Amino acid sequence: MPDRSWYEVAMVGAGGLCVALAWVVELRDWPGAMLWIFAGLSALLTSQRTSRRALKALGERRIDVDTLMFVAAIGAAAIDHAVEGAFLLFLFGLGAAGEHMALDRAERSLKHLESLVPVAAERGRGDGTYEVVTIDALRVGDRVRVRSFERIACDGIVIEGQTAIDESTLTGEAMPVEKKVGSEVFAGTLNTGSAFVYEASRPAAESALARVVHVVTEARSKRASIEMLTERIGRVYAPCVLGAAALLFAVPVALGYEAAVWFYRSMAFLTAASPCALVIGAPATYLCAIASGARHGIVFKGGESVERLSRVKAFAFDKTGTITQGTPRVHRVLVMEGAGRSAVATEQELLSLAAAVEALATHPLADAIVHEAEERGLELPEVSNARQIAGRGVEAVVGGQSVQAGSPKLIDNQPERSDALQHVAALAAEGCSIVVVTRGQHIIGLIGVRDQVRPDAKAALAALAARGLRLTMLTGDHAGSARVIAAEVGLDEVHAELAPGEKMTWLESIEHETGRVAMVGDGANDAPALARASVSLSMGSAASDVAAENADIAIMGERLMSVAEAHALARRARRIMVQNLVIALGVIATVAPLAAIGYAQLGVAVVLHEGSTVVVVLNALRLLRRWRLKGTLEDIDSPRLTRHVDN
């Protein structure tokens, strides 16, 4: 807690002691001077913030909650109710201190992220030694060494060693992530394995963690519509309350009723009707939601993003990089049998031959084949005379024979064409892209490559479907591949082979039929659709500037379950916000009329009014408790998730 908050709590505590002594003096009927001394001292100690803000508001020719409380306290003292006036200021100060402590707690949960980045790092010298430098001195391309259980100073790529990194501070995922040469690492994450060396890819000030802190800091100024509405109501409502209190006093006095009685009632009414809890309810709730999301790798770009996500009736998902991991992997290796092909006896030999040729290519399917060969520890044969064949694949000489690896077009004019086409159709039905491998004049094998479904995709979609949401896949990929992936995760509604403009058309159609729709994509290829949706979420934003910038909500990690968690958090925030408004309005609607007719004394009005403010703040703080949706692909065996089918 900042020093200022401790000072405020100390002043309010001392003021509370003084008002208690004043009450004892009043109950004991001791000399009145003692009562006024203790009550006055309590008011001075507890009203420092209130008096400053009230005077500032009056100087700006406006009336706010602080003005109402200050007027009510002075009014109570004027009619010889100094103890109740001091008690009002004490409870108002106590509520304000509690509010600031609560908001400080939300702020600290965000600032904690910044503190995770170390102040220094070990930078490599040209002679192979390392020197300790501040993180501001690190430049792109610098070699940085990280020892066991040290935090990473800036984003980069591993160039030496293998380890496991705890990325929970950034992505919310508790399980350490295995890292090897070529893997990305992020500032602020913890090295839980052995020492390694990485090459800086971004300055420390531009790291993924720095982007999160920057976005969340900006988010606090981007208020939800309900926040702005309650603030506007507060600006109009406060002068109306003061006017109503004045009329409550003036009209009965003009009619001949006792002035002291009605002045007391007007001060009680003024206290009960003040909109403290009403004004703080929505901002406190959304600030806590934003802070809570940031701790779990979910970055809301303002209270409006939280509010809009809580209202959606449908979710649309891109396929590649969203439901799938966006990294193709070898799914099946098929060795063709028959005359002229007996030299290739096993799938390991076929795979090593294909990987040797494809190592010269740069497309994702080639990368998948080479990766699979490396994973299996296969030794690749030497190749020569390699060349690209436009529209068909790659050709090279291996062991004195021409070997080709490429698209199914290589099957044309081959003697085994009929058999090969049957296998191609079977692999395509499994959602694979096919790489054909030929040697000489014969097809020696087929390799099926496909994107991998995210491990938690089925569970995440099941969690969303359980809330009655309509779920749709919108993808530009081939319809067969899209339907295979959709079947794996239990998703029925699929619209495939869509151009970017067609995705927008489908979003408009879904919104017209169902209501507000959220679009989930990778932030780069789906920019038009993300912009058209009621609210947009991007996956994998830790590694992508574009993903973080193009969406209303950035999912920093690779867990699709984070989308379901973001929606659950937004809905919970909205429920708490509504609860806070009901509490605030309920206290005003109940206590203010009772105070006006004399059934609620000033002390009762003070306790209930300030009590509602404290309850509202504590209710909002519930969002900061740690949470995580349960469920994995293994333990949720979902039925079909929607009834919408694209014919």
C-alpha positions in Angstrom: 0.0 0.0 0.0 1.4 3.4 -0.9 2.5 5.7 2.0 -0.4 8.1 1.2 -3.0 5.3 1.9 -1.3 4.5 5.2 -1.4 8.2 6.2 -5.1 8.4 5.2 -6.0 5.2 7.2 -4.0 6.6 10.2 -5.9 9.9 10.1 -9.3 8.2 9.8 -8.4 5.9 12.7 -7.4 8.8 14.9 -10.6 10.6 13.9 -12.6 7.5 14.8 -11.1 7.4 18.3 -12.0 11.1 18.8 -15.6 10.7 17.6 -15.9 7.7 20.1 -14.6 9.9 22.9 -17.1 12.6 21.9 -19.9 10.1 22.1 -18.8 9.0 25.6 -18.8 12.7 26.6 -22.4 13.0 25.2 -23.6 9.9 27.0 -22.0 10.9 30.3 -23.4 14.4 30.0 -20.0 15.9 30.6 -19.2 19.5 29.8 -20.2 20.5 26.3 -16.8 22.0 25.5 -15.2 18.6 25.7 -17.8 17.2 23.2 -17.0 20.0 20.7 -13.3 19.6 21.1 -13.4 15.9 20.4 -16.0 16.2 17.6 -14.1 19.1 16.0 -10.8 17.2 16.2 -12.4 14.2 14.6 -13.8 16.3 11.8 -10.4 17.9 11.2 -8.6 14.5 11.0 -11.2 12.7 8.8 -12.3 15.4 6.4 -9.0 16.5 4.9 -9.7 14.9 1.6 -13.4 15.6 1.7 -13.0 19.3 2.5 -10.4 19.8 -0.2 -12.5 18.1 -2.9 -15.7 19.9 -1.8 -14.0 23.3 -1.9 -12.5 22.5 -5.3 -15.9 21.5 -6.7 -17.5 24.7 -5.4 -14.7 26.7 -7.0 -15.5 25.0 -10.3 -19.2 25.7 -9.8 -20.4 22.2 -9.5 -21.8 20.0 -6.7 -20.5 16.4 -6.1 -20.7 13.8 -3.4 -18.0 15.4 -1.3 -20.0 18.7 -1.3 -23.1 16.9 -0.1 -21.3 15.2 2.7 -19.5 18.4 3.8 -22.8 20.4 3.8 -24.6 17.6 5.7 -21.8 17.5 8.4 -21.8 21.3 8.8 -25.6 21.3 8.9 -25.6 18.7 11.7 -23.2 20.7 13.7 -25.2 23.8 13.2 -28.3 22.3 15.0 -26.2 20.9 17.9 -25.7 17.4 16.5 -21.9 17.7 16.4 -21.3 14.1 17.2 -23.4 12.9 14.3 -21.8 15.3 12.0 -18.4 14.1 13.0 -19.5 10.5 12.7 -20.7 11.2 9.2 -17.3 12.6 8.2 -15.6 9.7 10.0 -17.6 7.0 8.1 -17.3 8.9 4.8 -13.5 9.1 5.3 -13.4 5.5 6.3 -15.3 4.5 3.2 -13.1 6.6 1.0 -10.0 5.1 2.6 -11.4 1.6 2.0 -12.2 2.5 -1.6 -8.7 3.8 -2.2 -7.1 0.8 -0.6 -9.3 -1.5 -2.8 -8.3 0.4 -5.9 -4.7 0.4 -4.8 -5.0 -3.4 -4.6 -6.2 -3.6 -8.2 -3.4 -1.2 -9.2 -0.8 -3.3 -7.4 -1.9 -6.4 -9.2 -1.0 -4.6 -12.4 2.2 -3.0 -11.2 3.3 -6.4 -10.0 3.7 -7.4 -13.6 6.2 -4.6 -14.2 8.2 -5.6 -11.1 8.8 -9.1 -12.6 11.3 -7.8 -15.1 14.9 -7.9 -13.7 16.8 -4.6 -13.5 20.0 -6.2 -15.0 21.0 -9.0 -17.3 24.2 -10.9 -18.4 25.1 -9.7 -21.9 27.6 -11.6 -24.0 30.9 -10.0 -25.1 32.8 -10.6 -28.3 35.4 -12.8 -26.5 32.7 -15.2 -25.2 32.5 -13.8 -21.7 29.5 -12.1 -20.2 29.0 -8.7 -18.4 26.2 -7.5 -16.2 24.3 -4.5 -17.7 21.0 -2.8 -17.1 18.1 -4.0 -19.2 17.9 -0.6 -20.9 21.4 -1.3 -22.3 20.2 -4.4 -24.2 19.8 -4.1 -27.9 18.3 -6.3 -30.6 20.8 -9.0 -31.5 22.6 -9.1 -28.1 23.4 -12.5 -26.6 21.8 -12.8 -23.1 22.5 -15.6 -20.6 19.8 -16.6 -18.1 20.7 -18.8 -15.2 18.4 -21.3 -13.4 15.5 -19.6 -11.6 16.3 -16.1 -13.0 13.8 -14.0 -14.9 14.2 -13.1 -18.5 15.1 -9.5 -19.2 13.7 -9.0 -22.7 12.0 -11.0 -25.5 14.2 -13.1 -27.7 15.0 -16.4 -29.4 16.9 -19.3 -27.7 20.2 -19.9 -29.5 22.0 -22.2 -26.9 20.6 -24.7 -24.5 17.3 -26.3 -23.6 15.1 -25.4 -20.6 11.6 -25.0 -19.2 10.0 -21.6 -18.7 7.2 -20.6 -16.3 5.2 -18.2 -18.4 2.3 -17.8 -16.0 3.0 -14.1 -15.4 2.3 -13.4 -19.1 -0.1 -16.1 -20.3 -1.7 -17.3 -17.1 -0.6 -20.9 -17.8 0.9 -22.5 -14.8 2.7 -25.5 -16.5 6.3 -24.7 -17.5 6.8 -24.6 -21.3 9.7 -26.5 -22.8 12.1 -24.3 -24.8 14.9 -25.2 -27.2 17.0 -23.6 -29.9 14.6 -21.5 -32.0 12.0 -21.1 -29.3 10.7 -17.7 -28.3 11.1 -16.5 -24.7 9.5 -13.5 -23.1 10.5 -10.8 -20.6 9.4 -11.3 -17.0 9.0 -15.1 -17.3 10.9 -17.4 -15.0 13.6 -19.9 -16.1 12.8 -23.1 -14.1 15.3 -25.3 -15.9 18.9 -25.1 -16.8 20.9 -22.1 -17.9 20.5 -21.0 -21.6 21.5 -18.2 -24.0 19.1 -16.3 -26.1 19.3 -13.5 -28.7 17.3 -10.4 -27.9 14.6 -9.7 -30.5 13.1 -6.6 -28.9 14.3 -3.9 -26.5 13.1 -4.4 -23.0 10.7 -1.4 -23.3 8.9 -3.1 -26.2 8.5 -6.6 -24.7 5.3 -8.5 -24.7 5.0 -7.8 -21.0 5.6 -4.1 -21.5 2.8 -4.1 -24.1 0.4 -5.8 -21.6 1.2 -3.2 -18.9 0.8 -0.3 -21.5 -2.5 -1.6 -22.8 -4.0 -2.2 -19.3 -2.9 1.2 -18.1 -4.6 2.8 -21.1 -7.7 0.5 -20.5 -8.4 2.3 -17.2 -9.2 5.5 -19.1 -11.4 3.7 -21.6 -14.6 3.5 -19.6 -17.7 1.4 -20.3 -20.9 3.0 -21.3 -22.5 2.2 -17.9 -19.6 3.9 -16.2 -20.1 7.1 -18.2 -23.8 6.9 -17.6 -23.5 6.6 -13.8 -21.0 9.5 -13.9 -23.4 11.7 -15.9 -26.2 10.8 -13.5 -24.0 11.6 -10.6 -23.3 15.1 -12.0 -27.0 15.9 -12.4 -28.2 13.9 -9.4 -26.0 15.6 -6.7 -27.4 19.1 -7.3 -30.9 17.6 -7.3 -30.3 16.0 -4.0 -29.1 19.3 -2.5 -32.1 21.1 -4.0 -34.5 18.4 -2.6 -32.9 18.7 0.9 -33.3 22.5 0.7 -37.0 22.1 -0.2 -37.5 19.5 2.5 -36.4 22.1 5.0 -37.9 25.3 3.5 -41.4 24.1 2.6 -42.4 22.8 6.1 -40.8 25.9 7.8 -42.8 28.1 5.5 -45.9 26.2 6.6 -45.1 26.9 10.2 -43.4 23.6 11.3 -40.4 23.6 13.6 -37.3 24.6 11.8 -34.8 22.5 13.8 -36.8 19.2 13.3 -37.0 19.7 9.5 -33.4 20.9 9.2 -32.3 17.7 10.9 -34.5 15.6 8.6 -33.1 17.4 5.6 -29.5 16.6 6.7 -30.4 13.0 7.2 -32.1 12.9 3.7 -29.1 14.6 2.2 -26.8 11.9 3.6 -29.0 9.0 2.7 -29.6 10.2 -0.9 -26.0 10.9 -1.8 -24.8 8.7 -4.7 -21.4 7.6 -3.3 -22.0 3.8 -3.9 -23.8 4.5 -7.2 -20.8 6.5 -8.6 -18.1 4.1 -7.5 -19.9 0.8 -8.3 -19.2 0.4 -12.0 -15.6 1.8 -12.2 -14.4 -0.3 -9.3 -16.0 -3.4 -10.8 -14.4 -2.9 -14.3 -11.0 -2.0 -12.9 -10.9 -5.2 -10.9 -12.0 -7.2 -13.9 -9.3 -5.7 -16.1 -6.7 -6.3 -13.4 -7.9 -9.9 -12.8 -7.8 -10.6 -16.5 -4.3 -9.3 -16.9 -3.0 -11.6 -14.2 -4.4 -14.5 -16.2 -3.1 -13.5 -19.7 -6.3 -11.9 -20.8 -5.9 -8.2 -21.7 -9.1 -6.2 -21.8 -8.6 -2.8 -23.6 -11.1 -1.0 -21.4 -14.3 -1.4 -19.4 -16.3 -1.2 -22.7 -14.6 -4.4 -23.9 -15.6 -6.2 -20.6 -19.2 -5.0 -21.0 -19.5 -5.9 -24.7 -18.1 -9.4 -24.2 -20.5 -10.0 -21.3 -23.4 -9.4 -23.7 -22.5 -11.6 -26.7 -24.8 -14.3 -27.9 -22.5 -16.0 -30.4 -18.8 -16.7 -31.0 -17.2 -17.0 -34.4 -13.8 -18.7 -34.6 -11.2 -18.8 -37.3 -9.7 -22.2 -37.8 -5.9 -21.9 -38.4 -4.1 -20.5 -35.4 -7.3 -20.3 -33.3 -9.0 -23.7 -33.0 -5.8 -25.2 -34.3 -2.2 -24.4 -33.3 -1.3 -23.0 -36.7 1.7 -25.2 -37.0 1.3 -28.2 -39.5 2.6 -31.5 -38.3 3.0 -34.9 -40.0 -0.2 -36.9 -39.4 0.5 -40.0 -41.5 3.3 -41.6 -43.5 2.2 -44.1 -46.1 4.7 -46.3 -48.0 3.4 -47.4 -51.4 3.9 -51.0 -52.2 4.6 -52.8 -55.5 7.1 -53.3 -58.3 9.9 -50.7 -58.6 9.5 -49.5 -55.0 10.9 -52.2 -52.9 14.0 -50.2 -52.1 12.0 -48.1 -49.6 11.1 -50.6 -46.9 10.0 -48.5 -43.9 8.2 -45.2 -43.3 11.4 -44.0 -41.5 13.4 -44.4 -44.7 10.6 -42.7 -46.7 10.5 -39.8 -44.2 14.2 -39.3 -44.2 14.3 -39.2 -48.0 11.4 -36.7 -48.1 13.0 -34.6 -45.4 16.3 -34.4 -47.2 14.6 -33.0 -50.3 12.1 -30.8 -48.5 14.9 -29.3 -46.3 15.6 -27.1 -49.4 12.1 -25.7 -49.4 10.6 -23.0 -47.3 6.9 -23.7 -47.1 5.0 -24.9 -43.9 4.5 -28.5 -45.2 8.2 -28.9 -45.8 8.9 -27.6 -42.4 6.5 -30.1 -40.9 8.3 -33.0 -42.6 11.8 -31.9 -41.6 10.5 -31.3 -38.0 9.1 -34.9 -37.9 12.4 -36.4 -39.1 14.3 -34.4 -36.5 11.8 -35.5 -33.8 12.5 -39.2 -34.8 16.2 -38.6 -34.8 16.5 -39.7 -38.5 19.8 -39.2 -40.4 19.2 -37.4 -43.7 21.0 -38.6 -46.9 23.0 -36.1 -48.9 21.3 -34.4 -51.9 22.6 -32.6 -55.0 21.3 -30.7 -57.9 18.2 -29.4 -56.0 15.7 -27.2 -57.8 12.1 -26.0 -57.4 9.5 -27.2 -59.8 6.9 -24.4 -60.2 3.5 -25.5 -59.0 4.7 -29.1 -58.2 7.4 -29.2 -55.5 11.1 -29.8 -55.1 13.4 -32.1 -57.0 16.9 -33.3 -56.0 19.3 -36.2 -56.7 19.7 -38.7 -53.9 21.9 -41.7 -54.3 22.2 -41.1 -58.0 18.4 -41.1 -58.5 16.0 -38.2 -59.0 13.7 -37.7 -56.1 10.7 -35.4 -56.0 8.5 -34.2 -53.1 5.5 -32.0 -53.8 1.8 -31.7 -54.5 -0.5 -34.4 -55.8 0.1 -33.1 -59.3 3.2 -35.3 -59.2 0.8 -38.3 -59.5 -0.1 -37.3 -63.1 1.3 -39.7 -65.7 2.6 -42.1 -63.1 1.9 -45.8 -63.6 0.5 -46.1 -60.0 -1.9 -43.1 -60.5 -5.1 -45.0 -59.7 -3.9 -46.5 -56.4 -2.2 -43.3 -55.3 -5.4 -41.2 -55.9 -7.3 -43.5 -53.6 -4.8 -43.0 -50.8 -4.8 -39.2 -51.5 -8.6 -39.2 -51.1 -8.4 -41.1 -47.9 -5.8 -38.7 -46.4 -7.8 -35.7 -47.6 -10.8 -37.1 -45.8 -8.7 -37.0 -42.6 -8.1 -33.2 -43.2 -4.5 -33.7 -44.5 -2.6 -31.8 -47.0 -0.7 -34.4 -49.1 3.0 -34.4 -50.0 3.8 -37.0 -52.8 7.3 -38.5 -52.9 8.6 -40.0 -56.1 11.8 -41.7 -57.1 12.7 -42.2 -60.7 9.4 -43.1 -62.4 7.6 -44.4 -59.4 5.6 -43.1 -56.5 7.3 -44.4 -53.4 5.0 -42.9 -50.7 2.6 -40.2 -49.5 2.9 -38.0 -46.4 -0.2 -36.5 -44.9 0.4 -33.2 -43.1 -2.3 -31.4 -41.1 -2.6 -28.7 -38.5 -3.1 -29.8 -34.9 -6.1 -29.0 -32.9 -5.3 -27.1 -29.7 -5.3 -29.6 -26.7 -8.0 -27.6 -24.9 -10.1 -26.6 -27.9 -12.9 -29.2 -27.3 -13.1 -28.3 -23.6 -13.2 -24.6 -24.4 -16.0 -24.9 -27.0 -17.9 -27.1 -24.6 -17.7 -24.5 -21.8 -19.0 -21.8 -24.2 -21.8 -24.1 -25.5 -22.9 -24.9 -22.0 -23.8 -21.2 -21.6 -26.2 -21.3 -24.6 -24.0 -19.5 -27.0 -24.0 -20.1 -30.8 -20.6 -21.3 -32.0 -19.4 -21.0 -35.6 -16.2 -21.6 -37.6 -15.4 -19.1 -40.3 -12.4 -20.0 -42.3 -10.8 -19.5 -45.7 -9.4 -23.1 -45.7 -10.6 -26.0 -47.7 -14.1 -27.2 -46.7 -13.0 -30.8 -46.2 -10.1 -29.9 -43.9 -12.4 -27.5 -42.0 -15.1 -30.1 -41.4 -12.6 -32.6 -40.1 -11.2 -30.2 -37.6 -14.8 -29.1 -36.6 -15.8 -32.8 -36.1 -12.8 -33.3 -33.7 -14.0 -30.5 -31.5 -17.7 -31.2 -31.8 -18.6 -28.1 -33.8 -21.4 -28.4 -36.3 -21.6 -24.9 -37.9 -18.8 -24.5 -40.4 -18.5 -21.9 -43.2 -15.3 -22.6 -45.2 -13.4 -21.3 -48.3 -14.4 -17.7 -47.3 -12.7 -14.6 -48.5 -12.2 -11.8 -45.8 -15.3 -9.9 -47.1 -17.4 -13.1 -46.9 -16.4 -13.5 -43.2 -17.8 -10.1 -42.6 -21.0 -11.0 -44.4 -21.4 -14.1 -42.2 -20.8 -12.1 -39.1 -23.5 -9.7 -40.1 -25.9 -12.6 -40.7 -25.1 -14.2 -37.4 -25.6 -10.9 -35.6 -28.9 -10.4 -37.3 -30.1 -13.9 -36.4 -28.7 -14.4 -32.9 -27.5 -11.1 -31.5 -24.1 -9.7 -30.6 -21.2 -11.8 -31.9 -17.6 -12.1 -30.8 -14.9 -13.0 -33.3 -11.8 -15.0 -32.3 -8.8 -14.9 -34.6 -5.1 -14.6 -34.8 -5.2 -10.8 -35.1 -3.4 -10.6 -38.5 -5.2 -12.5 -41.2 -8.6 -11.8 -39.6 -8.3 -8.0 -39.2 -11.5 -7.1 -41.2 -13.6 -9.7 -39.4 -12.2 -8.7 -36.0 -13.1 -5.0 -36.8 -16.7 -6.0 -37.8 -17.5 -8.1 -34.8 -19.3 -6.7 -31.7 -16.2 -7.5 -29.8 -13.0 -9.2 -31.0 -10.4 -11.5 -29.3 -7.0 -12.3 -30.7 -5.0 -15.5 -29.9 -1.2 -15.7 -29.3 -0.8 -12.0 -28.6 2.4 -12.5 -26.6 4.3 -13.2 -29.8 2.5 -10.8 -32.1 2.3 -7.0 -32.1 -0.4 -7.2 -34.8 -2.6 -9.6 -32.8 -2.4 -7.4 -29.7 -3.3 -4.3 -31.6 -6.1 -5.5 -33.8 -8.5 -6.8 -31.2 -10.5 -5.5 -28.2 -9.3 -8.3 -26.0 -5.8 -9.9 -26.4 -5.3 -13.5 -25.3 -1.5 -13.5 -24.5 -1.1 -17.3 -24.4 -2.0 -20.2 -26.6 -4.9 -21.6 -24.5 -8.3 -21.5 -26.3 -9.8 -22.0 -22.8 -8.7 -18.4 -22.1 -11.5 -17.3 -24.4 -14.1 -19.1 -22.3 -12.4 -17.7 -19.2 -12.5 -14.2 -20.5 -16.2 -14.6 -21.3 -16.9 -16.0 -17.8 -15.0 -13.1 -16.2 -16.9 -10.5 -18.2 -20.2 -12.1 -17.3 -19.3 -12.2 -13.6 -18.1 -8.6 -13.8 -21.5 -7.6 -15.3 -23.4 -9.5 -12.6 -21.3 -7.8 -9.8 -21.8 -4.4 -11.5 -25.6 -4.9 -11.5 -25.5 -6.1 -7.9 -23.6 -2.9 -7.0 -26.2 -0.7 -8.7 -29.0 -2.5 -7.0 -27.3 -2.1 -3.6 -26.7 1.6 -4.2 -30.1 2.4 -5.5 -31.8 0.2 -3.0 -30.2 2.0 0.0 -31.1 5.4 -1.5 -34.7 4.4 -2.4 -35.3 2.9 1.1 -33.4 5.1 3.5 -33.9 8.6 1.9 -37.7 8.6 2.1 -37.5 7.2 5.7 -35.1 10.0 6.6 -37.4 12.6 5.0 -40.3 11.7 7.2 -38.2 11.2 10.4 -38.2 7.4 10.6 -34.4 7.2 9.9 -32.2 9.3 12.2 -29.0 10.9 10.8 -26.8 8.3 12.5 -28.8 5.5 10.8 -28.6 7.2 7.4 -24.8 7.7 7.8 -24.2 4.0 8.7 -26.4 2.6 5.9 -25.1 5.1 3.3 -21.4 4.5 4.0 -22.0 0.8 4.6 -23.4 0.5 1.1 -20.3 2.1 -0.3 -18.0 -0.3 1.5 -20.2 -3.3 0.4 -20.0 -2.2 -3.2 -16.2 -1.9 -3.1 -15.8 -5.3 -1.4 -18.2 -6.9 -3.9 -16.0 -5.6 -6.8 -12.9 -6.9 -5.1 -14.2 -10.5 -5.4 -13.1 -10.3 -9.1 -9.5 -10.2 -7.9 -9.7 -13.7 -6.4 -7.7 -16.3 -8.3 -9.8 -18.4 -10.7 -9.4 -20.8 -13.5 -12.0 -22.8 -15.5 -11.7 -26.5 -15.1 -11.8 -28.9 -18.0 -9.5 -30.5 -20.6 -9.9 -32.3 -23.8 -9.8 -35.6 -21.9 -12.4 -34.9 -19.2 -15.1 -33.1 -21.3 -16.7 -35.4 -23.8 -19.0 -32.8 -25.3 -22.0 -33.6 -27.6 -22.4 -31.6 -30.8 -22.2 -28.0 -29.8 -24.7 -26.2 -32.1 -27.6 -27.0 -34.3 -26.6 -24.6 -37.1 -25.3 -26.3 -40.2 -24.1 -24.7 -43.5 -25.6 -26.7 -46.3 
